[in-house]
Amino acid sequence: MPKKGSKPPYKPKIEYRYTVKDVAEVAGMTRKALSVAKFWGKVDPGDFKGMVSFLIRRIIDRRLRGDILAPAARVAKRGRRTGSQVSRKRPKKPVGRR
């Protein structure tokens, strides 16, 4: 127990930081989707309480959908065709015999 009238022991302040990338990863969405949510006023990255409630809502929604072990952010595969997309080009004629 400290003596009466003595100063309290020095405790350094601990500062925690988070970025938009961190929030998007935890929420399971892309940074672009998070910026759209920010634009529409669904989340304010400067408000810590608002960020926590937003993340809790997102996590609960994912668990209710059964998406517990889904990857954090969706990774889009670009440049690949799906089965429904068909090329309109004619096939090349074989070279050589006619």
Residue pairs with C-beta under 8 A, 6 or more apart in sequence:
2 8
2 9
18 51
20 31
20 34
20 35
20 45
21 31
23 34
23 45
23 51
23 55
24 30
24 31
24 33
24 34
24 73
25 72
25 73
26 55
26 59
26 72
27 34
27 54
27 55
27 58
27 59
28 58
28 59
28 62
28 67
28 70
28 71
28 72
28 73
28 74
29 37
29 58
29 73
29 74
30 73
30 74
31 73
34 43
37 43
37 54
38 44
38 45
42 54
43 50
43 51
43 54
44 50
44 51
45 51
62 68
62 70
